[in-house]
Amino acid sequence: MHIEFRHLRTIRAIHEAGGLAKAADQLNITQSALSHQVKGLEDQAGVELFVRRSKPMRLTAAGLRLLRLANQVLPQVEALQDEFAGLRDGSSGRLHIAIECHACFEWLFPVLEAFRKSWPDVDVDIRPGLAFDAMPALVKEDVDVVISSDPEDLPGITFNPLFDYAPVFVAASSHPLAAKDYIEAGDFRGQTLITYPVDRARLDVFSQLLTPAKVEPAAIRQVELTAVILLLVASNRGVSVLPDWVVREVKYSSDYVTRPLTAQGITRRLYAATRDDDLGKPFMQELIRLAGQEARRLQDA
């Protein structure tokens, strides 16, 4: 027996309408064509599906079995059609984000909260890019966006600029280095450097300052949370280097000082890396817009 979606729609429409004429109008076909379709389906099944002498038309036991199938299958088919329509018009899709910037979790959550309200049909997920190779995952379509400050030349991948930031030195107000106007690489000798639990190649303080100068701090202490890093710094347990937007509250606290790295300062840029094919999607453009907007708000705070 060969059952098509149109057969299931026919059974459901006749049951709901109670007759061929109304069902034909509902399905936008002629009554004759509908009657012919029902006859063909009954010939395939070898049993009657409707009690034709009743008004309204009633389903036989066999017809009720087919109606149950229609009620199971058609909602799933219609949901899939809606999903595909959303993909075509850009109102739905998948947005799985990998983050190579550890501090960006705190910045990204308000962005995603605003995004969720405008794009409720987009499936959003976050994967810490620090736990796997994020860029190969983007190329293989395992993730859709990578937040990174290290652009690469990869075919089919665009690094969309989000905002510029400055890594800044953070120390307790009573720390001897607090008296300096700016901090140089050599100042980290003898210091305990408190960092996120990230490979040093991905930390600005190493990639932009210490590694090129071949300077090693006395010790490195890794801490997961920004709040705990600041707590340890305020207690004079060490010093840290954090993005300027992360330490916005520190600017107004007497417990800490922030200083630029080097006399000229160091500027870095954060990017949202996407596949070129996805960049035209409206929700992807909105994510990039919201990300930049939130970052500017934090920097101006």
C-alpha positions as CSV (number, residue, x, y, z in Angstrom):
1,M,0.0,0.0,0.0
2,H,1.5,3.4,-1.1
3,I,0.4,6.1,1.3
4,E,1.3,9.7,0.4
5,F,1.0,12.9,2.6
6,R,-1.9,14.0,0.4
7,H,-3.8,10.9,1.4
8,L,-3.3,11.6,5.1
9,R,-4.4,15.2,4.5
10,T,-7.5,13.9,2.7
11,I,-8.5,11.6,5.5
12,R,-8.1,14.3,8.1
13,A,-10.0,17.0,6.0
14,I,-13.0,14.7,5.3
15,H,-13.2,13.7,9.0
16,E,-13.0,17.4,10.1
17,A,-15.4,18.7,7.5
18,G,-17.9,15.8,7.7
19,G,-18.4,15.5,3.9
20,L,-16.7,15.6,0.5
21,A,-17.9,19.1,-0.6
22,K,-16.5,21.0,2.4
23,A,-13.3,18.9,2.5
24,A,-12.7,19.6,-1.2
25,D,-13.0,23.4,-0.6
26,Q,-10.6,23.0,2.4
27,L,-8.1,21.2,0.2
28,N,-8.6,23.5,-2.7
29,I,-9.5,20.7,-5.2
30,T,-12.7,19.7,-6.9
31,Q,-15.2,17.3,-5.2
32,S,-14.8,14.9,-8.1
33,A,-11.0,14.8,-7.7
34,L,-11.3,14.2,-4.0
35,S,-13.8,11.4,-4.5
36,H,-11.5,9.8,-7.0
37,Q,-8.6,10.1,-4.6
38,V,-10.6,8.4,-1.8
39,K,-11.6,5.6,-4.2
40,G,-8.0,5.0,-5.2
41,L,-6.9,4.9,-1.6
42,E,-9.6,2.4,-0.7
43,D,-8.7,0.2,-3.7
44,Q,-5.1,0.1,-2.4
45,A,-6.2,-0.7,1.1
46,G,-8.7,-3.3,0.0
47,V,-11.2,-2.0,2.6
48,E,-13.7,0.9,2.9
49,L,-12.4,3.9,4.8
50,F,-15.7,5.8,5.2
51,V,-19.3,4.9,6.0
52,R,-20.8,6.9,3.1
53,R,-24.5,6.5,4.0
54,S,-24.1,8.5,7.2
55,K,-24.3,12.2,7.5
56,P,-21.8,13.6,8.4
57,M,-19.5,11.0,6.8
58,R,-18.0,8.7,9.4
59,L,-14.7,6.9,9.3
60,T,-14.7,3.1,9.4
61,A,-12.4,1.3,11.9
62,A,-9.8,1.1,9.1
63,G,-10.3,4.8,8.4
64,L,-9.8,5.6,12.1
65,R,-6.5,3.8,12.0
66,L,-5.4,6.0,9.0
67,L,-6.6,9.1,10.8
68,R,-4.5,8.3,13.8
69,L,-1.5,8.0,11.5
70,A,-2.4,11.4,9.9
71,N,-2.6,13.0,13.3
72,Q,0.8,11.6,14.2
73,V,2.7,12.4,11.0
74,L,1.2,15.6,9.6
75,P,2.0,17.8,12.6
76,Q,5.6,16.7,12.3
77,V,5.6,17.4,8.5
78,E,4.0,20.8,9.0
79,A,6.5,21.7,11.7
80,L,9.4,20.7,9.4
81,Q,7.9,22.8,6.6
82,D,7.7,25.8,9.0
83,E,11.3,25.2,10.0
84,F,12.5,25.1,6.4
85,A,10.5,28.2,5.6
86,G,12.3,29.9,8.6
87,L,15.6,28.8,7.3
88,R,14.8,30.2,3.8
89,D,13.7,33.6,5.1
90,G,16.4,33.8,7.8
91,S,14.1,33.9,10.8
92,S,15.4,30.6,12.2
93,G,18.5,28.5,12.2
94,R,21.4,27.4,14.4
95,L,23.9,29.6,16.2
96,H,26.4,27.6,18.1
97,I,29.2,29.8,19.4
98,A,32.7,28.9,20.5
99,I,34.6,31.4,22.7
100,E,38.4,31.6,22.6
101,C,38.3,34.7,24.9
102,H,37.8,33.4,28.4
103,A,36.7,36.9,29.8
104,C,34.1,37.1,27.0
105,F,31.6,35.0,28.8
106,E,30.6,37.9,31.0
107,W,30.3,40.2,28.0
108,L,28.5,37.7,25.8
109,F,25.6,36.7,28.1
110,P,23.8,40.1,27.9
111,V,24.3,40.0,24.1
112,L,22.6,36.6,23.8
113,E,19.8,37.7,26.2
114,A,18.9,40.6,23.8
115,F,19.4,38.3,20.8
116,R,17.0,35.6,22.2
117,K,14.2,38.1,22.5
118,S,14.4,39.2,18.9
119,W,15.2,35.7,17.4
120,P,13.4,33.1,19.5
121,D,13.5,30.5,16.7
122,V,17.2,30.4,16.5
123,D,18.9,27.6,18.3
124,V,21.7,29.2,20.4
125,D,24.4,27.2,22.2
126,I,27.8,28.1,23.7
127,R,30.8,25.9,23.6
128,P,34.0,27.0,25.4
129,G,36.5,27.2,22.5
130,L,39.3,26.8,25.0
131,A,38.4,23.1,25.4
132,F,38.9,22.2,21.6
133,D,40.2,23.6,18.4
134,A,37.5,26.2,17.6
135,M,38.6,27.3,14.1
136,P,38.7,23.8,12.6
137,A,35.3,23.2,14.2
138,L,34.0,26.3,12.4
139,V,35.4,25.1,9.1
140,K,33.8,21.7,9.6
141,E,30.4,23.4,10.6
142,D,30.5,22.0,14.1
143,V,30.1,25.6,15.4
144,D,28.8,28.7,13.6
145,V,30.7,31.5,15.3
146,V,34.1,31.8,17.0
147,I,34.8,34.7,19.2
148,S,38.6,35.3,19.0
149,S,41.2,38.0,19.1
150,D,43.6,36.0,16.8
151,P,42.5,36.3,13.1
152,E,43.7,33.7,10.7
153,D,43.8,33.5,6.9
154,L,41.3,30.6,6.3
155,P,39.4,30.0,3.0
156,G,35.7,30.6,3.4
157,I,36.1,32.2,6.8
158,T,35.6,35.9,7.6
159,F,36.8,37.6,10.8
160,N,34.2,40.3,11.5
161,P,35.6,43.1,13.7
162,L,33.6,43.6,16.9
163,F,35.5,46.1,19.0
164,D,39.0,47.2,20.1
165,Y,40.1,46.8,23.7
166,A,43.2,47.4,25.7
167,P,44.7,44.8,28.0
168,V,45.5,46.6,31.2
169,F,47.6,45.8,34.3
170,V,45.6,45.4,37.5
171,A,47.2,45.5,41.0
172,A,46.2,46.4,44.6
173,S,46.5,50.1,45.4
174,S,49.2,49.3,47.9
175,H,51.3,47.3,45.4
176,P,54.7,48.9,44.7
177,L,54.0,48.9,40.9
178,A,50.9,51.0,41.6
179,A,53.2,54.0,41.7
180,K,54.3,53.6,38.0
181,D,52.5,55.4,35.1
182,Y,52.7,52.3,32.9
183,I,54.0,48.7,33.2
184,E,56.8,47.1,31.2
185,A,57.6,43.5,30.6
186,G,60.5,43.5,33.1
187,D,58.1,44.6,35.9
188,F,56.6,41.2,35.9
189,R,59.8,39.5,37.1
190,G,59.3,38.5,40.7
191,Q,55.5,38.8,40.5
192,T,52.8,36.2,40.8
193,L,50.7,36.6,37.7
194,I,47.0,35.6,38.1
195,T,45.4,34.5,34.9
196,Y,42.5,32.6,33.5
197,P,43.1,28.8,33.0
198,V,44.1,29.3,29.4
199,D,47.2,28.3,27.4
200,R,49.6,31.2,27.6
201,A,49.7,31.7,23.8
202,R,46.1,32.8,24.1
203,L,46.7,35.3,26.9
204,D,47.4,38.9,25.8
205,V,50.0,39.5,28.5
206,F,52.1,36.7,27.1
207,S,51.5,37.0,23.4
208,Q,51.8,40.8,23.3
209,L,54.3,41.5,26.1
210,L,56.1,38.8,28.0
211,T,56.9,36.2,25.4
212,P,58.4,38.7,22.9
213,A,60.5,40.2,25.8
214,K,61.5,36.7,27.0
215,V,60.3,37.6,30.5
216,E,58.9,35.0,33.0
217,P,56.9,36.0,36.1
218,A,58.0,34.4,39.4
219,A,54.8,32.3,39.4
220,I,51.5,31.8,37.6
221,R,48.2,31.2,39.4
222,Q,45.2,30.2,37.3
223,V,41.7,31.2,38.3
224,E,38.4,30.6,36.5
225,L,36.4,33.6,37.6
226,T,37.1,37.3,37.0
227,A,35.6,38.2,40.4
228,V,38.0,35.8,42.2
229,I,41.0,37.2,40.2
230,L,40.1,40.7,41.4
231,L,39.6,39.4,45.0
232,L,43.1,37.9,45.0
233,V,44.6,41.0,43.4
234,A,43.0,43.3,46.0
235,S,44.4,41.0,48.7
236,N,47.9,41.5,47.2
237,R,48.2,37.8,46.3
238,G,49.4,38.8,42.8
239,V,48.8,41.0,39.8
240,S,46.8,40.4,36.7
241,V,46.2,41.7,33.1
242,L,42.6,41.9,32.0
243,P,40.7,43.6,29.1
244,D,39.8,47.2,30.0
245,W,36.1,46.5,29.6
246,V,36.3,43.7,32.2
247,V,37.7,45.9,34.9
248,R,35.3,48.8,34.4
249,E,34.2,48.7,38.1
250,V,37.9,48.7,39.2
251,K,38.2,52.3,37.8
252,Y,36.0,53.5,40.6
253,S,37.4,51.4,43.4
254,S,40.1,52.5,45.8
255,D,41.3,48.9,46.3
256,Y,42.8,48.6,42.8
257,V,44.8,50.5,40.2
258,T,44.9,49.9,36.5
259,R,47.8,50.8,34.3
260,P,48.5,50.6,30.6
261,L,51.0,48.0,29.3
262,T,54.0,49.9,27.9
263,A,54.2,53.7,27.4
264,Q,52.3,53.5,24.2
265,G,49.7,51.0,25.5
266,I,48.6,47.8,23.7
267,T,45.4,47.6,21.7
268,R,43.8,44.4,20.6
269,R,40.7,43.7,18.5
270,L,38.0,41.1,19.1
271,Y,36.4,39.3,16.1
272,A,33.4,37.1,15.4
273,A,34.7,34.5,12.9
274,T,31.9,33.2,10.6
275,R,31.7,31.1,7.5
276,D,31.2,33.3,4.4
277,D,28.1,31.4,3.5
278,D,26.4,32.3,6.8
279,L,27.4,36.0,6.9
280,G,24.3,37.1,4.9
281,K,21.9,35.5,7.4
282,P,19.9,38.3,9.1
283,F,20.3,36.7,12.6
284,M,24.0,36.5,12.1
285,Q,24.2,40.2,11.2
286,E,22.1,41.0,14.3
287,L,24.4,39.0,16.6
288,I,27.4,40.9,15.3
289,R,25.6,44.2,15.7
290,L,24.5,43.5,19.3
291,A,27.9,42.2,20.2
292,G,29.6,45.5,19.2
293,Q,26.8,47.5,20.8
294,E,27.2,45.8,24.2
295,A,31.0,46.1,24.1
296,R,30.8,49.8,23.5
297,R,28.4,50.1,26.4
298,L,30.8,48.4,28.7
299,Q,33.7,50.5,27.6
300,D,31.7,53.7,28.1
301,A,30.4,52.6,31.5
